[in-house]
Amino acid sequence: MEEARTRGEVAVILLGSPVFYQRFGFAPASVLGLRNPYAGVLPNGFEIAEEDFMLVVFEEVPLVGHVRWHPAFGEPVEGLGPGA
């Protein structure tokens, strides 16, 4: 996270366990109206919960754009963001 701050990033996002990552300041992205495009059960049976899409924000600015994940996560079912 220090590297992200040094580079001037406004936030860091991840898919991970809230139980683990909340201790580092991460919160579910849903608190900002963002949806987890990977929520649900993947074809391989692995389940990703809505609250697993987390972020920590360094600057209070509007977050716009698209989140791209490593291809190992597959393709999202829907777009990201409010009303998506």
C-alpha positions, -999 to +999 in steps of 0.1 A: +000+000+000+029+023+006+040+018-030+005+027-042+006+059-021+041+068-034+029+064-070-001+087-063-028+061-066-061+071-050-071+036-039-062-001-038-087-028-046-086-066-041-107-097-038-101-112-004-114-122+030-129-092+049-118-110+081-082-107+070-080-075+051-101-052+073-071-050+097-053-032+069-080-006+064-099-023+036-137-021+035-162-037+012-165-017-020-203-018-016-200+010+009-192+033-021-219+017-042-196-005-062-206-041-071-185-071-072-186-083-108-173-117-098-198-124-070-213-158-072-202-194-079-176-198-106-177-227-131-150-244-110-172-243-079-153-216-061-176-190-045-168-153-043-190-132-020-201-097-026-181-084+004-149-100-009-145-070-033-127-046-011-108-013-013-089+012+008-091+048-004-063+072+001-079+103-014-116+113-013-121+116-050-148+100-073-137+066-083-143+061-121-132+036-146-130-001-149-114-028-128-094-054-147-085-086-130-060-112-139-074-136-166-073-164-140-105-149-125-124-154-157-148-128-171-172-109-149-209-116-154-219-079-153-202-045-153-188-027-123-204+002-106-237+015-094-266+003-114-244-021-134 
